[in-house]
Amino acid sequence: MNGGAAGTSEVWEAVVDPVLAAGPAIERRSRYADKPALVLDGREIAHFDAPDRVDLRITRSGWATVAARFAADPAVRRDPTRRDWLELVLTSPADVARLHNLITAAVAANR
């Protein structure tokens, strides 16, 4: 899927790289929809939602370690009813680079 799967975006591809580098994740189809996802130890930790949207799973304790740095970031949307999921609104790969530590914290929290 990496390398421009139909319907994905350059921001999804920018998310894939740090996730794969941070842990033994694999890219496959989401269990929630027919879209690309990243899975770590059988657990879906991210999925492509739209050209500018990625859902990222971070545990409560993982979020607690990075919330002070990322809670006010306009690209990070946290809905408490979705428990472990954040919605990332990403307009460019530069947004992904800015959120690199959040993404790698999510991978670590899901190990």
C-alpha positions in Angstrom: 0.0 0.0 0.0 2.8 2.3 0.7 3.8 4.3 -2.4 0.5 5.8 -3.4 -2.4 3.4 -3.0 -5.5 4.6 -4.8 -7.3 7.2 -2.8 -4.6 7.8 -0.3 -2.7 11.1 0.1 0.8 12.3 0.6 0.0 13.0 4.2 -0.9 9.4 4.8 2.4 8.3 3.2 4.1 10.8 5.6 2.4 9.1 8.6 3.4 5.6 7.4 7.1 6.3 7.5 7.6 7.3 11.2 5.2 4.6 12.3 7.0 1.9 10.5 10.3 3.3 11.7 9.2 3.4 15.4 7.9 -0.1 15.7 7.2 -3.4 14.1 4.0 -2.2 12.5 2.6 -3.3 9.2 0.4 -1.6 6.6 -2.8 -3.3 5.6 -6.5 -2.7 5.1 -8.4 -1.2 8.0 -10.9 -3.3 9.9 -13.2 -0.3 10.1 -13.4 0.5 6.4 -11.8 -0.2 3.1 -8.9 2.1 3.7 -5.2 1.8 4.5 -4.3 1.2 8.2 -1.2 0.6 10.3 -1.3 -2.4 12.7 1.1 -3.1 15.6 0.9 -6.5 17.2 -2.6 -7.1 15.7 -3.9 -3.8 16.9 -4.9 -1.1 14.5 -3.1 2.1 15.6 -3.8 4.4 12.6 -6.0 4.5 9.6 -6.4 6.8 6.7 -9.8 8.6 6.9 -9.7 11.2 4.2 -7.0 13.0 2.2 -6.4 15.4 5.1 -7.5 13.1 8.0 -5.8 10.3 9.9 -7.2 8.6 13.0 -4.4 7.7 15.4 -4.8 5.4 18.4 -3.0 6.5 21.6 -3.7 5.0 25.0 -4.8 7.2 27.9 -1.4 6.9 29.5 0.3 7.6 26.2 -1.8 10.8 25.7 -0.9 11.9 29.2 2.7 11.9 28.3 2.3 14.2 25.3 -0.9 16.1 26.0 0.8 19.2 27.3 2.7 19.6 24.1 0.0 18.6 21.6 -3.5 19.3 23.1 -3.6 22.9 21.8 -2.3 22.0 18.3 -5.1 22.7 15.8 -4.2 19.5 13.9 -5.0 17.3 16.9 -8.6 16.7 17.7 -9.4 14.7 20.7 -13.0 13.5 21.3 -13.3 12.0 24.8 -16.1 9.7 23.6 -13.6 8.0 21.2 -11.5 6.9 24.1 -8.1 6.1 22.6 -8.4 7.7 19.2 -7.2 11.1 18.0 -8.2 12.7 14.7 -5.3 14.4 13.0 -6.2 17.1 10.5 -3.1 17.2 8.2 -2.8 19.6 5.4 0.8 18.7 4.4 3.7 16.4 5.2 5.0 19.4 7.3 2.1 18.9 9.7 3.2 15.3 10.1 6.8 16.3 10.7 5.6 18.7 13.4 3.6 15.9 15.1 6.4 13.3 14.8 6.8 13.0 18.6 3.0 12.5 19.0 3.0 9.7 16.4 6.0 7.9 17.8 4.5 8.2 21.4 1.3 6.6 20.0 3.4 3.7 18.6 5.2 3.3 22.0 2.0 3.4 23.9 0.5 0.6 21.8 3.4 -1.8 22.3 
